[in-house]
Amino acid sequence: MSLRTLATPTPDSSHDHEAAPSSEVIDEVIRALRQIRFGSIEITIHESRVVQIECREKRRFELQRRA
């Protein structure tokens, strides 16, 4: 299932305040997913609307032991 499929309202939606995310929001989520290699993406929602997308990327380094 794609993000665009998830964003499409369904006939059984019973909440009047539900609105599909704008194409700009969907594009930003997709961009974040494509750019991140390791980490997390947090989507903040207020009153059924996406207001923030936060990306946290992890970078790990192997310690090299000296001989």
mmCIF file of the N, C-alpha and C atoms, coordinates in Angstrom:
data_MODEL
# 
_entry.id   MODEL 
# 
loop_
_atom_site.group_PDB 
_atom_site.id 
_atom_site.type_symbol 
_atom_site.label_atom_id 
_atom_site.label_alt_id 
_atom_site.label_comp_id 
_atom_site.label_asym_id 
_atom_site.label_entity_id 
_atom_site.label_seq_id 
_atom_site.pdbx_PDB_ins_code 
_atom_site.Cartn_x 
_atom_site.Cartn_y 
_atom_site.Cartn_z 
_atom_site.occupancy 
_atom_site.B_iso_or_equiv 
_atom_site.pdbx_formal_charge 
_atom_site.auth_seq_id 
_atom_site.auth_comp_id 
_atom_site.auth_asym_id 
_atom_site.auth_atom_id 
_atom_site.pdbx_PDB_model_num 
ATOM 1   N N  . MET A 1 1  ? 0.854   -1.182 0.000  1.00 0.00 ? 1  MET A N  1 
ATOM 2   C CA . MET A 1 1  ? 0.000   0.000  0.000  1.00 0.00 ? 1  MET A CA 1 
ATOM 3   C C  . MET A 1 1  ? 0.893   1.237  0.000  1.00 0.00 ? 1  MET A C  1 
ATOM 4   N N  . SER A 1 2  ? 0.592   2.196  -0.838 1.00 0.00 ? 2  SER A N  1 
ATOM 5   C CA . SER A 1 2  ? 1.405   3.403  -0.946 1.00 0.00 ? 2  SER A CA 1 
ATOM 6   C C  . SER A 1 2  ? 0.871   4.506  -0.033 1.00 0.00 ? 2  SER A C  1 
ATOM 7   N N  . LEU A 1 3  ? 1.689   5.522  0.184  1.00 0.00 ? 3  LEU A N  1 
ATOM 8   C CA . LEU A 1 3  ? 1.250   6.668  0.982  1.00 0.00 ? 3  LEU A CA 1 
ATOM 9   C C  . LEU A 1 3  ? 0.082   7.377  0.312  1.00 0.00 ? 3  LEU A C  1 
ATOM 10  N N  . ARG A 1 4  ? 0.114   7.444  -1.006 1.00 0.00 ? 4  ARG A N  1 
ATOM 11  C CA . ARG A 1 4  ? -0.981  8.109  -1.711 1.00 0.00 ? 4  ARG A CA 1 
ATOM 12  C C  . ARG A 1 4  ? -2.289  7.345  -1.533 1.00 0.00 ? 4  ARG A C  1 
ATOM 13  N N  . THR A 1 5  ? -2.224  6.004  -1.478 1.00 0.00 ? 5  THR A N  1 
ATOM 14  C CA . THR A 1 5  ? -3.420  5.207  -1.223 1.00 0.00 ? 5  THR A CA 1 
ATOM 15  C C  . THR A 1 5  ? -3.945  5.480  0.181  1.00 0.00 ? 5  THR A C  1 
ATOM 16  N N  . LEU A 1 6  ? -3.034  5.563  1.143  1.00 0.00 ? 6  LEU A N  1 
ATOM 17  C CA . LEU A 1 6  ? -3.432  5.838  2.528  1.00 0.00 ? 6  LEU A CA 1 
ATOM 18  C C  . LEU A 1 6  ? -4.059  7.223  2.670  1.00 0.00 ? 6  LEU A C  1 
ATOM 19  N N  . ALA A 1 7  ? -3.644  8.163  1.848  1.00 0.00 ? 7  ALA A N  1 
ATOM 20  C CA . ALA A 1 7  ? -4.129  9.532  1.943  1.00 0.00 ? 7  ALA A CA 1 
ATOM 21  C C  . ALA A 1 7  ? -5.480  9.733  1.272  1.00 0.00 ? 7  ALA A C  1 
ATOM 22  N N  . THR A 1 8  ? -5.938  8.751  0.513  1.00 0.00 ? 8  THR A N  1 
ATOM 23  C CA . THR A 1 8  ? -7.203  8.878  -0.192 1.00 0.00 ? 8  THR A CA 1 
ATOM 24  C C  . THR A 1 8  ? -8.356  8.578  0.758  1.00 0.00 ? 8  THR A C  1 
ATOM 25  N N  . PRO A 1 9  ? -9.319  9.498  0.919  1.00 0.00 ? 9  PRO A N  1 
ATOM 26  C CA . PRO A 1 9  ? -10.441 9.247  1.820  1.00 0.00 ? 9  PRO A CA 1 
ATOM 27  C C  . PRO A 1 9  ? -11.244 8.044  1.349  1.00 0.00 ? 9  PRO A C  1 
ATOM 28  N N  . THR A 1 10 ? -11.731 7.288  2.300  1.00 0.00 ? 10 THR A N  1 
ATOM 29  C CA . THR A 1 10 ? -12.540 6.112  1.973  1.00 0.00 ? 10 THR A CA 1 
ATOM 30  C C  . THR A 1 10 ? -14.007 6.420  2.232  1.00 0.00 ? 10 THR A C  1 
ATOM 31  N N  . PRO A 1 11 ? -14.919 5.707  1.556  1.00 0.00 ? 11 PRO A N  1 
ATOM 32  C CA . PRO A 1 11 ? -16.350 5.967  1.742  1.00 0.00 ? 11 PRO A CA 1 
ATOM 33  C C  . PRO A 1 11 ? -16.827 5.726  3.171  1.00 0.00 ? 11 PRO A C  1 
ATOM 34  N N  . ASP A 1 12 ? -16.113 4.871  3.910  1.00 0.00 ? 12 ASP A N  1 
ATOM 35  C CA . ASP A 1 12 ? -16.557 4.563  5.269  1.00 0.00 ? 12 ASP A CA 1 
ATOM 36  C C  . ASP A 1 12 ? -15.985 5.521  6.314  1.00 0.00 ? 12 ASP A C  1 
ATOM 37  N N  . SER A 1 13 ? -15.304 6.591  5.882  1.00 0.00 ? 13 SER A N  1 
ATOM 38  C CA . SER A 1 13 ? -14.789 7.574  6.834  1.00 0.00 ? 13 SER A CA 1 
ATOM 39  C C  . SER A 1 13 ? -15.966 8.248  7.529  1.00 0.00 ? 13 SER A C  1 
ATOM 40  N N  . SER A 1 14 ? -15.991 8.130  8.857  1.00 0.00 ? 14 SER A N  1 
ATOM 41  C CA . SER A 1 14 ? -17.142 8.659  9.594  1.00 0.00 ? 14 SER A CA 1 
ATOM 42  C C  . SER A 1 14 ? -16.857 9.986  10.270 1.00 0.00 ? 14 SER A C  1 
ATOM 43  N N  . HIS A 1 15 ? -15.653 10.503 10.137 1.00 0.00 ? 15 HIS A N  1 
ATOM 44  C CA . HIS A 1 15 ? -15.300 11.756 10.792 1.00 0.00 ? 15 HIS A CA 1 
ATOM 45  C C  . HIS A 1 15 ? -15.329 12.901 9.788  1.00 0.00 ? 15 HIS A C  1 
ATOM 46  N N  . ASP A 1 16 ? -16.097 13.917 10.088 1.00 0.00 ? 16 ASP A N  1 
ATOM 47  C CA . ASP A 1 16 ? -16.188 15.065 9.194  1.00 0.00 ? 16 ASP A CA 1 
ATOM 48  C C  . ASP A 1 16 ? -14.887 15.855 9.140  1.00 0.00 ? 16 ASP A C  1 
ATOM 49  N N  . HIS A 1 17 ? -14.107 15.832 10.251 1.00 0.00 ? 17 HIS A N  1 
ATOM 50  C CA . HIS A 1 17 ? -12.897 16.632 10.305 1.00 0.00 ? 17 HIS A CA 1 
ATOM 51  C C  . HIS A 1 17 ? -11.717 15.955 9.610  1.00 0.00 ? 17 HIS A C  1 
ATOM 52  N N  . GLU A 1 18 ? -11.875 14.732 9.147  1.00 0.00 ? 18 GLU A N  1 
ATOM 53  C CA . GLU A 1 18 ? -10.789 14.055 8.449  1.00 0.00 ? 18 GLU A CA 1 
ATOM 54  C C  . GLU A 1 18 ? -10.598 14.660 7.064  1.00 0.00 ? 18 GLU A C  1 
ATOM 55  N N  . ALA A 1 19 ? -9.375  14.985 6.775  1.00 0.00 ? 19 ALA A N  1 
ATOM 56  C CA . ALA A 1 19 ? -9.047  15.507 5.453  1.00 0.00 ? 19 ALA A CA 1 
ATOM 57  C C  . ALA A 1 19 ? -7.797  14.801 4.977  1.00 0.00 ? 19 ALA A C  1 
ATOM 58  N N  . ALA A 1 20 ? -7.732  14.510 3.698  1.00 0.00 ? 20 ALA A N  1 
ATOM 59  C CA . ALA A 1 20 ? -6.546  13.869 3.152  1.00 0.00 ? 20 ALA A CA 1 
ATOM 60  C C  . ALA A 1 20 ? -5.379  14.845 3.219  1.00 0.00 ? 20 ALA A C  1 
ATOM 61  N N  . PRO A 1 21 ? -4.185  14.340 3.536  1.00 0.00 ? 21 PRO A N  1 
ATOM 62  C CA . PRO A 1 21 ? -3.017  15.229 3.538  1.00 0.00 ? 21 PRO A CA 1 
ATOM 63  C C  . PRO A 1 21 ? -2.801  15.820 2.149  1.00 0.00 ? 21 PRO A C  1 
ATOM 64  N N  . SER A 1 22 ? -2.285  17.026 2.110  1.00 0.00 ? 22 SER A N  1 
ATOM 65  C CA . SER A 1 22 ? -2.026  17.672 0.821  1.00 0.00 ? 22 SER A CA 1 
ATOM 66  C C  . SER A 1 22 ? -0.897  16.936 0.103  1.00 0.00 ? 22 SER A C  1 
ATOM 67  N N  . SER A 1 23 ? -0.805  17.140 -1.182 1.00 0.00 ? 23 SER A N  1 
ATOM 68  C CA . SER A 1 23 ? 0.260   16.495 -1.958 1.00 0.00 ? 23 SER A CA 1 
ATOM 69  C C  . SER A 1 23 ? 1.627   16.988 -1.487 1.00 0.00 ? 23 SER A C  1 
ATOM 70  N N  . GLU A 1 24 ? 1.691   18.223 -0.991 1.00 0.00 ? 24 GLU A N  1 
ATOM 71  C CA . GLU A 1 24 ? 2.952   18.754 -0.457 1.00 0.00 ? 24 GLU A CA 1 
ATOM 72  C C  . GLU A 1 24 ? 3.409   17.940 0.754  1.00 0.00 ? 24 GLU A C  1 
ATOM 73  N N  . VAL A 1 25 ? 2.478   17.614 1.654  1.00 0.00 ? 25 VAL A N  1 
ATOM 74  C CA . VAL A 1 25 ? 2.804   16.828 2.851  1.00 0.00 ? 25 VAL A CA 1 
ATOM 75  C C  . VAL A 1 25 ? 3.245   15.424 2.439  1.00 0.00 ? 25 VAL A C  1 
ATOM 76  N N  . ILE A 1 26 ? 2.512   14.818 1.539  1.00 0.00 ? 26 ILE A N  1 
ATOM 77  C CA . ILE A 1 26 ? 2.854   13.468 1.078  1.00 0.00 ? 26 ILE A CA 1 
ATOM 78  C C  . ILE A 1 26 ? 4.232   13.472 0.426  1.00 0.00 ? 26 ILE A C  1 
ATOM 79  N N  . ASP A 1 27 ? 4.500   14.467 -0.398 1.00 0.00 ? 27 ASP A N  1 
ATOM 80  C CA . ASP A 1 27 ? 5.809   14.570 -1.049 1.00 0.00 ? 27 ASP A CA 1 
ATOM 81  C C  . ASP A 1 27 ? 6.930   14.720 -0.030 1.00 0.00 ? 27 ASP A C  1 
ATOM 82  N N  . GLU A 1 28 ? 6.703   15.481 1.029  1.00 0.00 ? 28 GLU A N  1 
ATOM 83  C CA . GLU A 1 28 ? 7.718   15.659 2.071  1.00 0.00 ? 28 GLU A CA 1 
ATOM 84  C C  . GLU A 1 28 ? 7.978   14.361 2.830  1.00 0.00 ? 28 GLU A C  1 
ATOM 85  N N  . VAL A 1 29 ? 6.935   13.605 3.122  1.00 0.00 ? 29 VAL A N  1 
ATOM 86  C CA . VAL A 1 29 ? 7.104   12.320 3.806  1.00 0.00 ? 29 VAL A CA 1 
ATOM 87  C C  . VAL A 1 29 ? 7.889   11.367 2.909  1.00 0.00 ? 29 VAL A C  1 
ATOM 88  N N  . ILE A 1 30 ? 7.545   11.312 1.645  1.00 0.00 ? 30 ILE A N  1 
ATOM 89  C CA . ILE A 1 30 ? 8.261   10.446 0.703  1.00 0.00 ? 30 ILE A CA 1 
ATOM 90  C C  . ILE A 1 30 ? 9.721   10.869 0.589  1.00 0.00 ? 30 ILE A C  1 
ATOM 91  N N  . ARG A 1 31 ? 9.971   12.175 0.526  1.00 0.00 ? 31 ARG A N  1 
ATOM 92  C CA . ARG A 1 31 ? 11.343  12.682 0.450  1.00 0.00 ? 31 ARG A CA 1 
ATOM 93  C C  . ARG A 1 31 ? 12.144  12.249 1.679  1.00 0.00 ? 31 ARG A C  1 
ATOM 94  N N  . ALA A 1 32 ? 11.533  12.380 2.849  1.00 0.00 ? 32 ALA A N  1 
ATOM 95  C CA . ALA A 1 32 ? 12.200  11.989 4.094  1.00 0.00 ? 32 ALA A CA 1 
ATOM 96  C C  . ALA A 1 32 ? 12.516  10.496 4.094  1.00 0.00 ? 32 ALA A C  1 
ATOM 97  N N  . LEU A 1 33 ? 11.580  9.683  3.628  1.00 0.00 ? 33 LEU A N  1 
ATOM 98  C CA . LEU A 1 33 ? 11.805  8.239  3.571  1.00 0.00 ? 33 LEU A CA 1 
ATOM 99  C C  . LEU A 1 33 ? 12.926  7.874  2.608  1.00 0.00 ? 33 LEU A C  1 
ATOM 100 N N  . ARG A 1 34 ? 13.024  8.583  1.509  1.00 0.00 ? 34 ARG A N  1 
ATOM 101 C CA . ARG A 1 34 ? 14.069  8.291  0.520  1.00 0.00 ? 34 ARG A CA 1 
ATOM 102 C C  . ARG A 1 34 ? 15.446  8.728  0.995  1.00 0.00 ? 34 ARG A C  1 
ATOM 103 N N  . GLN A 1 35 ? 15.507  9.776  1.799  1.00 0.00 ? 35 GLN A N  1 
ATOM 104 C CA . GLN A 1 35 ? 16.802  10.327 2.210  1.00 0.00 ? 35 GLN A CA 1 
ATOM 105 C C  . GLN A 1 35 ? 17.401  9.618  3.419  1.00 0.00 ? 35 GLN A C  1 
ATOM 106 N N  . ILE A 1 36 ? 16.580  9.099  4.298  1.00 0.00 ? 36 ILE A N  1 
ATOM 107 C CA . ILE A 1 36 ? 17.096  8.532  5.545  1.00 0.00 ? 36 ILE A CA 1 
ATOM 108 C C  . ILE A 1 36 ? 17.608  7.112  5.324  1.00 0.00 ? 36 ILE A C  1 
ATOM 109 N N  . ARG A 1 37 ? 18.750  6.802  5.919  1.00 0.00 ? 37 ARG A N  1 
ATOM 110 C CA . ARG A 1 37 ? 19.293  5.438  5.818  1.00 0.00 ? 37 ARG A CA 1 
ATOM 111 C C  . ARG A 1 37 ? 19.040  4.674  7.107  1.00 0.00 ? 37 ARG A C  1 
ATOM 112 N N  . PHE A 1 38 ? 19.342  5.292  8.250  1.00 0.00 ? 38 PHE A N  1 
ATOM 113 C CA . PHE A 1 38 ? 19.124  4.676  9.546  1.00 0.00 ? 38 PHE A CA 1 
ATOM 114 C C  . PHE A 1 38 ? 18.559  5.751  10.465 1.00 0.00 ? 38 PHE A C  1 
ATOM 115 N N  . GLY A 1 39 ? 17.500  5.463  11.177 1.00 0.00 ? 39 GLY A N  1 
ATOM 116 C CA . GLY A 1 39 ? 16.942  6.437  12.102 1.00 0.00 ? 39 GLY A CA 1 
ATOM 117 C C  . GLY A 1 39 ? 15.444  6.358  12.149 1.00 0.00 ? 39 GLY A C  1 
ATOM 118 N N  . SER A 1 40 ? 14.816  7.500  12.350 1.00 0.00 ? 40 SER A N  1 
ATOM 119 C CA . SER A 1 40 ? 13.357  7.524  12.478 1.00 0.00 ? 40 SER A CA 1 
ATOM 120 C C  . SER A 1 40 ? 12.793  8.805  11.885 1.00 0.00 ? 40 SER A C  1 
ATOM 121 N N  . ILE A 1 41 ? 11.524  8.707  11.515 1.00 0.00 ? 41 ILE A N  1 
ATOM 122 C CA . ILE A 1 41 ? 10.785  9.867  11.008 1.00 0.00 ? 41 ILE A CA 1 
ATOM 123 C C  . ILE A 1 41 ? 9.544   10.001 11.881 1.00 0.00 ? 41 ILE A C  1 
ATOM 124 N N  . GLU A 1 42 ? 9.379   11.171 12.463 1.00 0.00 ? 42 GLU A N  1 
ATOM 125 C CA . GLU A 1 42 ? 8.232   11.430 13.337 1.00 0.00 ? 42 GLU A CA 1 
ATOM 126 C C  . GLU A 1 42 ? 7.325   12.447 12.662 1.00 0.00 ? 42 GLU A C  1 
ATOM 127 N N  . ILE A 1 43 ? 6.044   12.113 12.587 1.00 0.00 ? 43 ILE A N  1 
ATOM 128 C CA . ILE A 1 43 ? 5.057   13.009 11.984 1.00 0.00 ? 43 ILE A CA 1 
ATOM 129 C C  . ILE A 1 43 ? 4.157   13.516 13.102 1.00 0.00 ? 43 ILE A C  1 
ATOM 130 N N  . THR A 1 44 ? 4.130   14.832 13.294 1.00 0.00 ? 44 THR A N  1 
ATOM 131 C CA . THR A 1 44 ? 3.322   15.445 14.340 1.00 0.00 ? 44 THR A CA 1 
ATOM 132 C C  . THR A 1 44 ? 2.018   15.943 13.735 1.00 0.00 ? 44 THR A C  1 
ATOM 133 N N  . ILE A 1 45 ? 0.915   15.603 14.393 1.00 0.00 ? 45 ILE A N  1 
ATOM 134 C CA . ILE A 1 45 ? -0.419  15.942 13.895 1.00 0.00 ? 45 ILE A CA 1 
ATOM 135 C C  . ILE A 1 45 ? -1.170  16.733 14.963 1.00 0.00 ? 45 ILE A C  1 
ATOM 136 N N  . HIS A 1 46 ? -1.794  17.821 14.563 1.00 0.00 ? 46 HIS A N  1 
ATOM 137 C CA . HIS A 1 46 ? -2.662  18.622 15.432 1.00 0.00 ? 46 HIS A CA 1 
ATOM 138 C C  . HIS A 1 46 ? -3.992  18.793 14.714 1.00 0.00 ? 46 HIS A C  1 
ATOM 139 N N  . GLU A 1 47 ? -5.067  18.484 15.406 1.00 0.00 ? 47 GLU A N  1 
ATOM 140 C CA . GLU A 1 47 ? -6.415  18.626 14.858 1.00 0.00 ? 47 GLU A CA 1 
ATOM 141 C C  . GLU A 1 47 ? -6.525  17.977 13.473 1.00 0.00 ? 47 GLU A C  1 
ATOM 142 N N  . SER A 1 48 ? -6.039  16.741 13.381 1.00 0.00 ? 48 SER A N  1 
ATOM 143 C CA . SER A 1 48 ? -6.114  15.915 12.173 1.00 0.00 ? 48 SER A CA 1 
ATOM 144 C C  . SER A 1 48 ? -5.311  16.450 10.993 1.00 0.00 ? 48 SER A C  1 
ATOM 145 N N  . ARG A 1 49 ? -4.343  17.331 11.256 1.00 0.00 ? 49 ARG A N  1 
ATOM 146 C CA . ARG A 1 49 ? -3.517  17.866 10.183 1.00 0.00 ? 49 ARG A CA 1 
ATOM 147 C C  . ARG A 1 49 ? -2.042  17.696 10.532 1.00 0.00 ? 49 ARG A C  1 
ATOM 148 N N  . VAL A 1 50 ? -1.273  17.319 9.527  1.00 0.00 ? 50 VAL A N  1 
ATOM 149 C CA . VAL A 1 50 ? 0.170   17.197 9.716  1.00 0.00 ? 50 VAL A CA 1 
ATOM 150 C C  . VAL A 1 50 ? 0.743   18.592 9.851  1.00 0.00 ? 50 VAL A C  1 
ATOM 151 N N  . VAL A 1 51 ? 1.466   18.834 10.937 1.00 0.00 ? 51 VAL A N  1 
ATOM 152 C CA . VAL A 1 51 ? 2.055   20.155 11.163 1.00 0.00 ? 51 VAL A CA 1 
ATOM 153 C C  . VAL A 1 51 ? 3.582   20.117 11.188 1.00 0.00 ? 51 VAL A C  1 
ATOM 154 N N  . GLN A 1 52 ? 4.158   18.904 11.311 1.00 0.00 ? 52 GLN A N  1 
ATOM 155 C CA . GLN A 1 52 ? 5.608   18.830 11.395 1.00 0.00 ? 52 GLN A CA 1 
ATOM 156 C C  . GLN A 1 52 ? 6.081   17.435 11.009 1.00 0.00 ? 52 GLN A C  1 
ATOM 157 N N  . ILE A 1 53 ? 7.197   17.379 10.320 1.00 0.00 ? 53 ILE A N  1 
ATOM 158 C CA . ILE A 1 53 ? 7.863   16.119 10.016 1.00 0.00 ? 53 ILE A CA 1 
ATOM 159 C C  . ILE A 1 53 ? 9.287   16.262 10.523 1.00 0.00 ? 53 ILE A C  1 
ATOM 160 N N  . GLU A 1 54 ? 9.685   15.358 11.420 1.00 0.00 ? 54 GLU A N  1 
ATOM 161 C CA . GLU A 1 54 ? 11.010  15.432 12.022 1.00 0.00 ? 54 GLU A CA 1 
ATOM 162 C C  . GLU A 1 54 ? 11.782  14.163 11.685 1.00 0.00 ? 54 GLU A C  1 
ATOM 163 N N  . CYS A 1 55 ? 12.999  14.334 11.162 1.00 0.00 ? 55 CYS A N  1 
ATOM 164 C CA . CYS A 1 55 ? 13.840  13.198 10.808 1.00 0.00 ? 55 CYS A CA 1 
ATOM 165 C C  . CYS A 1 55 ? 15.015  13.132 11.777 1.00 0.00 ? 55 CYS A C  1 
ATOM 166 N N  . ARG A 1 56 ? 15.260  11.941 12.296 1.00 0.00 ? 56 ARG A N  1 
ATOM 167 C CA . ARG A 1 56 ? 16.420  11.706 13.159 1.00 0.00 ? 56 ARG A CA 1 
ATOM 168 C C  . ARG A 1 56 ? 17.246  10.614 12.508 1.00 0.00 ? 56 ARG A C  1 
ATOM 169 N N  . GLU A 1 57 ? 18.445  10.969 12.123 1.00 0.00 ? 57 GLU A N  1 
ATOM 170 C CA . GLU A 1 57 ? 19.301  9.987  11.464 1.00 0.00 ? 57 GLU A CA 1 
ATOM 171 C C  . GLU A 1 57 ? 20.400  9.549  12.407 1.00 0.00 ? 57 GLU A C  1 
ATOM 172 N N  . LYS A 1 58 ? 20.648  8.253  12.439 1.00 0.00 ? 58 LYS A N  1 
ATOM 173 C CA . LYS A 1 58 ? 21.690  7.674  13.285 1.00 0.00 ? 58 LYS A CA 1 
ATOM 174 C C  . LYS A 1 58 ? 22.954  7.488  12.461 1.00 0.00 ? 58 LYS A C  1 
ATOM 175 N N  . ARG A 1 59 ? 24.053  7.828  13.065 1.00 0.00 ? 59 ARG A N  1 
ATOM 176 C CA . ARG A 1 59 ? 25.365  7.580  12.448 1.00 0.00 ? 59 ARG A CA 1 
ATOM 177 C C  . ARG A 1 59 ? 26.222  6.899  13.490 1.00 0.00 ? 59 ARG A C  1 
ATOM 178 N N  . ARG A 1 60 ? 26.679  5.709  13.180 1.00 0.00 ? 60 ARG A N  1 
ATOM 179 C CA . ARG A 1 60 ? 27.486  4.943  14.128 1.00 0.00 ? 60 ARG A CA 1 
ATOM 180 C C  . ARG A 1 60 ? 28.870  4.713  13.537 1.00 0.00 ? 60 ARG A C  1 
ATOM 181 N N  . PHE A 1 61 ? 29.840  4.735  14.396 1.00 0.00 ? 61 PHE A N  1 
ATOM 182 C CA . PHE A 1 61 ? 31.220  4.560  13.981 1.00 0.00 ? 61 PHE A CA 1 
ATOM 183 C C  . PHE A 1 61 ? 31.842  3.420  14.779 1.00 0.00 ? 61 PHE A C  1 
ATOM 184 N N  . GLU A 1 62 ? 32.605  2.577  14.103 1.00 0.00 ? 62 GLU A N  1 
ATOM 185 C CA . GLU A 1 62 ? 33.303  1.496  14.788 1.00 0.00 ? 62 GLU A CA 1 
ATOM 186 C C  . GLU A 1 62 ? 34.572  2.062  15.404 1.00 0.00 ? 62 GLU A C  1 
ATOM 187 N N  . LEU A 1 63 ? 34.810  1.688  16.646 1.00 0.00 ? 63 LEU A N  1 
ATOM 188 C CA . LEU A 1 63 ? 36.041  2.108  17.313 1.00 0.00 ? 63 LEU A CA 1 
ATOM 189 C C  . LEU A 1 63 ? 37.188  1.230  16.823 1.00 0.00 ? 63 LEU A C  1 
ATOM 190 N N  . GLN A 1 64 ? 38.288  1.848  16.475 1.00 0.00 ? 64 GLN A N  1 
ATOM 191 C CA . GLN A 1 64 ? 39.458  1.099  16.047 1.00 0.00 ? 64 GLN A CA 1 
ATOM 192 C C  . GLN A 1 64 ? 40.423  1.005  17.209 1.00 0.00 ? 64 GLN A C  1 
ATOM 193 N N  . ARG A 1 65 ? 40.803  -0.208 17.533 1.00 0.00 ? 65 ARG A N  1 
ATOM 194 C CA . ARG A 1 65 ? 41.734  -0.416 18.640 1.00 0.00 ? 65 ARG A CA 1 
ATOM 195 C C  . ARG A 1 65 ? 43.163  -0.259 18.146 1.00 0.00 ? 65 ARG A C  1 
ATOM 196 N N  . ARG A 1 66 ? 43.956  0.377  18.985 1.00 0.00 ? 66 ARG A N  1 
ATOM 197 C CA . ARG A 1 66 ? 45.379  0.576  18.648 1.00 0.00 ? 66 ARG A CA 1 
ATOM 198 C C  . ARG A 1 66 ? 46.146  -0.658 19.079 1.00 0.00 ? 66 ARG A C  1 
ATOM 199 N N  . ALA A 1 67 ? 47.096  -1.039 18.243 1.00 0.00 ? 67 ALA A N  1 
ATOM 200 C CA . ALA A 1 67 ? 47.898  -2.225 18.544 1.00 0.00 ? 67 ALA A CA 1 
ATOM 201 C C  . ALA A 1 67 ? 49.034  -1.903 19.479 1.00 0.00 ? 67 ALA A C  1 
# 
